[in-house]
Amino acid sequence: MVGYMIRKIFFWLLLASSFYLTYSQTFPTSPAVWLFPNGNAQGTRYQQIPSFTQDVSQFIVKWRNKSIAGDVQALVGNIIRDTAKIDDTFPYAPNEIVAVVGGKVVVVDGKGFTHKTNTFGFQYVKNISVLFDTLSTTYYPNPTSTLVLGLETIEFENPKDTLIYTYIAGYDSKADTIALLKRLVLDMRQYKPNVFGSMKPFFARRLGSDFLVYSTTNIYNPIAKDTNPSTPEFFRGFSVFPSNNVLYTFPMPDITDNQIFRVTVGPEVSITPPSIFQEGGNFYVAVPNFASLGPDVNVPCNISLDRTNPTKCYLLGYTLLNNQIRQKFQPLELSSILDGNGKRPRVRPFFVTLNNSLTNDSLYLLVAEEYLGIDSSFGQARLHLFDGNGNAITLPGDLISPSFVGKNNHSWSIAVGNVDGNSANSFPPYFPNNPGKEIIVTYSSKFGSVAGNKLLVLRYNEMKPIPKPNPPNSFLFPFDTICTASISGWVASVNDIDGAPNGKDEIVLVDGSRLLIVQLRDYNSFDFKLGKPFDTLFIKDFPNETIMEAIVSDVDGDGKNDIVVVTNNYLYLIGSPLPKLIEVVDPRFDEFSIKEFCFGDTLFLTIKSKSKTDNTVNVRFVPRVNNQNQYSKSFILQNNVRIDRETTLVKIGVSRQLLGQVGILYIENSLDATQVFDSTGVFQFNAPNVFFDQAVLQQIDVYTNATVSFSTLCVDTLLLQYSIDGKQWFDILTILKPQANETRLITLPCLPIFDYSSSMLSAKVPFRAIYSRFDYKDTSAVVLKSVKPEQFTITYDSSNTLCCTKYFRWNVLPNCDTLSVLFSIDGGVTFKKIADLDAKSGVYSFEQQRTFPDKIAFRFVCSKECLVADTTIFISKPSIINAVSPNPFNPFTEQAEVSFILKVDSDVTIKIVDQANRIVKTLLENAPRTRETYYCVFWDGTNFNNRVVDPGLYYILLETSNGDKEIFSIFVK
């Protein structure tokens, strides 16, 4: 018997190598595959294989292919046997992408090349519904096995033999195409007149010498006569197709199912593949179902005594035990938990493993209640949670553990993943780290958008209630959201795509023509607390296209997971750049630097070929905006550059077309622009320009000695001009070969730009720069430089008498014939002209009046020469200070005595101030003094630092606590 089994196994392997159904190849392929329509066996769009570390912000389009496009179901796995590594440094051989397009199976390899499609279409084939390994005992493939394809068929009728069928297909490397391997057949004669239907293989595995294929079967609108038939009148459900000769290829004998374990149910079951979970040697299956409008019959099931009705939805759970199908739990009719006002619901169950904070990961069933909004399917969508045995954990409207309520008439987009990462990411008590995986959902899905759509992260926690940040004293339900964010897309996949040490899975979103990768921020971060829970790591737009699918897989075998994007027009591979057959040696990409070039420069591009080739390439400039390549705005700089030697030097002149641009250069195939061999570092092409230093412009300088600072970029010659009215311009400075940063002192003529009656003496002069490089010439924007008149000195002659005449003196002012005198009695806010003098007189006398304020500001102006002098005098109105003596005084030989007498008791403060109204010294501070008593204080002519002050005019400022104030002038020799 043992010898017989060995011979039998040898025979299978021999057939495998002949017909390429399974094959052990030289290099293992990456385990990051996408074998099911929703990614994994559970249907939760989760790629469990983390990526090698990569920076997703640097993702590019690796290649583009038009063979797979439109509303198709693409899967990723090892389809082609013994494929070599794309690069010797890669850890894996590449995977392939497969899809049914126009009834034919299309294979695109990891390099982006399309292999031959089958010469004839597979009749009634709709999609590839699963990839599986004929040598694997689970739904995980062996790393060196090639995979076969389970094909889904549309609903059809075969009048000749009343059979419905689907296929298993595989890659024929000799023909370089997909070939049929087996046909799965159902004999529908017992269901007449319901002899039509569709089939969807969803799982396959090896069990000893047998190979078991599981497939759902569906019929859209069956006919039924008996309300309670003894046997089913139509076939909706799933069954197992066992075979011990699966290695024999089509058209050898068909494989039919084991009718003893044929599961028949009432509602439709073809909406999505069932959810599968393996626990030990058992496989659990949860079947999605869709309530029909009829017929209203109770359908019996072969493997149990239970009946189900097509007009209702159920929670259907089964166990695949060896080669049998058994109930995991009785069908649970869900009307009591579904929307009571809803019609024709659709139910999708998902096996999920969640850590409820009491134990390790436990098995649960997440049940999505959905309504299509068409075809009589209307209602409010919800999410319900059951344990792995079909017992409800949440109930609609429950006060303690309610179901999660969505919106009306939508399908959910559902995924799982550990989006909050390592346990260190915690902000108790409001946001403790959730161990294990979270549930990620959106109201919108690939089947339709929903107004008010949100991205939601949910968790299940049955321990101590978690408080909400607001309102106070409120708590989350056990099954509730961690955070939400308003978005307009749907969840396509979840994976640790950056491989970062934070342990976080990233979320891939699709929003029409836009692809996004987002990551949950740390709970303790400012943005998270601010209500911005997600950080966008990557955005890629596909203008004028609609994204149908976004799959996370390692296609090219570098260990860094990619995103396979299917749009209505193309198939794209998005990911980290790879080494190509033709590569740029210099300048290489450097994420920390940008190489800058000026107009007229020459960029030298060194391209190296790893092997001899007759390829010609185009050098394409691709602009970058916000670190994103803008391919739609790209243009070719040089075409048909021949790469006919090991190293090729390409010279690119910086023309006007490149000026102001930041971007990279693509080295692309001249015959196929979608094949990009390599790309360069980031370049910035600068037009000549001049940038004025705004801080220096705002600095107020004397017009005869004004400072102008500016930086130049790519400038050979610079001409600086000024203007009065912004219309007529005058040259003031020419610089040849200016430095990158220049600071120049310029002398302006006296310009009629100053308003001497205002407190602000400064004015703004328009400046501009005219600059050039080679034949490029341009003019800068007009800037304004702040300048002020030149100061000259006025002396004020005062004595200690109460004489009302004050004298001002100045030295002779060359070229100045008239001197205007202005004064201000409102603290220097406005000035009024009171006299025009002969500038040569050198003196002006002013008669003070008792009605004047204590302080008067004077301004002397020679407008012809833009000269100005400001001074302030204090009007002497002595009533408290009795005498100051000596005055003037010499601080080196004497000290001044200040005598004063009060009319009422008061606290007295006496200060010395200078002509700029700055306190020089305090002689007395808040000292109590009695009325009608003479007091004296002394000043030795020093300041606060006990240093003798400079000679000149000072003032004695006396203030009392009852509001009296008196100023008396004193002169220091």
Protein Blocks (a to p, Z undefined) as FASTA:
>chain_A
ZZmmmmmmmmmmmmmmmnomaccdfbdcdfbdcfbfnopanonopafbdcddddfklgcc
fbdcfkbgcjdddddddfbghiacfbfkbmbdcddddddeehiacdddfkopacdddfbd
cehiabdcbdcdfkbcbfbdcfkbccdddddddddddfknopacdddddddfklopacdf
bdcdddfklmocblgccdddfbdcdehjbccdddddddfbdcdfbfbdfbdfbdcddddd
ddfklmpccfbdcddddfklcccdfbdcklbccddddehjbccddddddddfbdcddddd
fkbcbdcdfkbccddddddehjbccdfbdcddfklmmcfkbghiadddddddddehlacc
ddddddddddehighiacddddddddfkopafbdghiaklccddddehiadddddddfkl
paklccdfklgcdehjdddddfbdfkbccehiacddddddfbdcdddfbdehiacdfbdc
fbdcddfbdcfbdcdfkopaklpacddddehjaccddddddfkbmklmnopabccfbdcd
dehiacfbdcdddfkonopacdddddfkbccddddddddfbdcfbdcddfkbccdddehi
acddddddfbdcfbdcdddddddeehiacfklgccfbghiacfbfbdcddddddfklgop
acddddddfklmklcfbdcdddddddddddddfklmmpccdfklcccddddehiabdcdd
ddfkomaccdfbdcehiafbdcdddddddddfbcfkbmblbdcddddddddehjbccddd
ddddddddddddddddddfbfbfbdcddddddehiabdcddddfegomaccdfbdcdfkl
opacddddfkbcfbdcdddddfknopacdddddddddfkbmbdcdddddfklbccddddd
dfbdcddddddddfkopafbdfbghiacdehiacddddehiafkopacdedddddddddf
kopacddddddZZ
